[in-house]
Amino acid sequence: MEKPQYHAIGKKSIRKDGVAKVTGQEIYTTDIVLPRMLHARVLRSSFPHASIKSIDTREAEKLGALCITSKDVPDLKYAERIVTIPSKTFKDRQVLTNTPRHVGEAIAAVAAETEELAEQAIGLIRVEYEKLQAVFDPFEAMKEGTPLLHHTILFGQEEIQVMNNIAASREIVEGDIKKGFNEAEIILEETFETGRVYHAQMEPKSVVCQPEADGGITVWTTTQTIHNVRQLLGEIFRIPLSKVNVKKIALGGSFGSSIQMNSVVPIGVALALKARRPVKLILTREEDMHDHCKYPSWIRLKLGVQKDGKLTAGHMRVVVDIGAHNTQAYPLLGCMAGWWVSLYKLPHLKFEGQAVYTNKVPACAMQGFGNPQVTFAVESMIDMVAEMLEMDPIDLRLKNYVGLGETFWGQGPTVKSIIRSCGVEEMLRKGAELVGWKEKFNSEKTGGIIRRGIGVARGFHTSGAGAPMAGEVIDYSGSIVKINEDGSVDFLTALMDLGGGTLDALAKIVAEEMKVPLDKVGISPADTRSTVYDVCTHATRGIYCGGGALHKVTGQAKAKLLEFASKILQVPPQALKIEVDEEAGQGMVYVEGVPGKRISVGEVAKTAQINNWGTIAAVDSLRQVSCPPCFMAYFIEVEVNTETGVIKPTRALAYADVGQVVNPDLARGQLFGGLYRGLGYALLEDTQYDEESGELTSGGWMTDFKMLTANDLPEMDNIEVHFTDTYEPTGPFGAKGIGEAALNPVAAALANAVYNAIGVRFRKIPITPEDVLGALRGEKKRNG
Amino acid sequence: MKKQITLTVNGVKRELFVSPNELLLNVLRDQLGLTGAKYGCGIGECGSCTVLLDGEPSLACLTLAIAVDGSEVTTIEGLQSRDGKLHPLQDSFLEHGAVQCGFCTPGMILTGKVLLDENPRPTEEEIRAYIRGNLCRCTGYTQIVQAIQDASVKGKA
């Protein structure tokens, strides 16, 4: 089939918000200033687990500060993440608590004329705590007799007892693992652990709230979902949704940290409603690090395999330490099962997962939602199996991967669809050729202080959470498209751009479908009042789901355009074609082979206006009924210094299957960024706790949390990115996602490279220099 | 007790009244409405608040306004030429896809500008070393390094 020629899709362009961002004109939540605005600060628990006996705000109020405690906020439990259907949602949070369950949990808040005054007021609040026993280890937390963090929580509307601090658990079985392991000739069982990473998005979580004269509230905040924030605020404060308006605003990075309605939002709203004045609340970096982190994981994986490399059975046991609140652990466990079974074909499998409360910062989604954790375990283990079988690890992967025509679990066991595009073979074979895989992988690694190695790992992420069946997670998008009287086009969507360029991709979809030049497509400012529902920018769904809906709506507006053009040109609409005329800066409607029957989109719209036919516009929603995996492979080369233990990534080749590439340089940016955060995940990033005080040992400071800098990465000529030649038949112009896939396999590729270099298998990330030195001194090595 | 200071901000002389403990970042953002310099950490870890003080990249979140009385301050808003033309480095960031969420971008561009002023043809290693104090969580730095290096060659041409 000949490839379609596009004028916008796949073409490099300057991002539409680019000039505003390089000139400092882009406005973020932290930049908003309103008349009569107060500044808020939050008082946070100093203890990991306590009951508040009394709280005295009188001295703070004498300063002129307005104070709120748990008594001043609605007395209800809520879940800050509401993409799961209500009957499967666990609710254990309060706006302000009198039983703090981690250091840094909010217990009171103040609003004052200046931030300085608010800070002083916070210092004057007197709190009497009764300390409760805290638990920091999930296995300890599950033991009989360990005090509970939560006695009862809500599951849907039903109050349920929490047993052994287990917040959620799932067991998923397919086939008969006993039979499967009996069929195996080799059985391998290993335990893997991954770290508790902080998102470190550059903009701290923030909110500005304006109470309206009609009793409503207008909110600007760091969020990935304006509609879910609106709905939760309506539920918590019992305000009709028509009076709650959440404004879309640029977001200074997220990586999952604002996938939920963050705790700053209801605190800010409660203050603003009480003060009847606008309130601004910006978290300090230290507070932000005490707000959320990535789900850490403990994974015990058992695989059965035949000598020809065919996998016969798998058993995965997972324990996730979710910290003090259940943000979305139930779907997380389902997704982890889904990521696992969608990597390699397992005729018989069993997944058992438990999410456990501890007195730590609550974990939430962070780039991959359980996928990097599972992929680290599985892709490390595939290399171990390959070595036992004396097979090339790439051949073993090709023998077992889940590919074209097979079932993919895009969001756990209830969201399944069939794979219709797959670049796995291309990325593994071509990638191997490009990096000189065989030679480098098999070269003798002897002698010298610096040892070099190469590793490969593959993975994927879903593109959204759509499937034929409704499932446990809501997933649809909607848009409004209208053609202006000069032939330019406006579109409105609630879909957020987290920085990756999602909205630029959407603009290209409109430009391509309507055949207007890209610079004539405008992304309208949006809020919850002016847009139809979009679930969230998460699950790598922006282009595929949000773009899919917009593609549909643009098609509807185009049909109306052609209807009007047919009246003007006096031919049936089906005789009309449309093409872009870059010189005229217009889309052109014409009749093929009939000269003179040609009119610009702008003239059609203007004629419609003059004749009072109406605006050419459409509004609709779309649920995608599949969620195609965007596949990814990394080849990473490292140098390991055997004297210092430092691992230096020296080269990387990223190969991605995103279907049709929509934004070439921004898609490359997703891969560079995913590689960087993946290397940080593998080598450095973790949040650790002092188990006496329950405090973060980093104190909430970025320097002590430690992230890779520009200095710690392979040179630009040593990072190659490639895209497979694939086309997703269900996606807008053949496109699927990329975002989270770009990170998922990095840690395993790195760990596999380290093994190739020094013969030490690391089952725990981050792999620190201390770990490397310790292992070189003690651990049994390959063939040794 | 507020004191009067004078700052030349993006070429315009400003008389300002500031408290002794007032940070330059807050004076720029709150008094002058120059929100291009960002609050990212407040303690000099991330570089989002970078501005140029007498041509040197400085952390506005660690600088007391009163201590820099009489200085010239350049913020990202002052980098375009008077006719609105973008600085070559701003163009290069756009051209190379070096901008994602944009929160680190003002500080990153200002730091990059000083590097190129001091060293018009930096090596990749020199670029990476110079910008290592400006954190970016989105891009992985690759396209930022490319953008700075490309602007350096352009600047000479």
Interface residues (C-beta under 8 A of the other chain):
Chain A: I14 R15 D17 G18 V19 A20 K21 V22 T23 G24 Q25 E26 I27 Y28 T30 D31 V33 H199 A200 Q201 M202 E203 P204 A250 L251 G252 G253 S254 F255 I282 T284 R285 L498 G499 G500 G501 D665 L666 R668 G669 F672 G673 G674 L675 Y676 R677 W701 M702 T703 M707 T709 A710 N711 L713 E715 M716 I719
Chain B: R29 D30 G33 L34 T35 G36 A37 K38 Y39 G40 C41 G42 I43 E45 C46 S48 T75 I76 E77 L79 Q80 L86 Q90 F93 L94 E95 H96 G97 V99 Q100 C101 G102 F103 C104 T105 P106 I109 E124 I127 R128 A129 I131 R132 G133 N134 L135 C136 R137 C138 T139 G140 Y141 T142 Q143 I144 V145 Q146
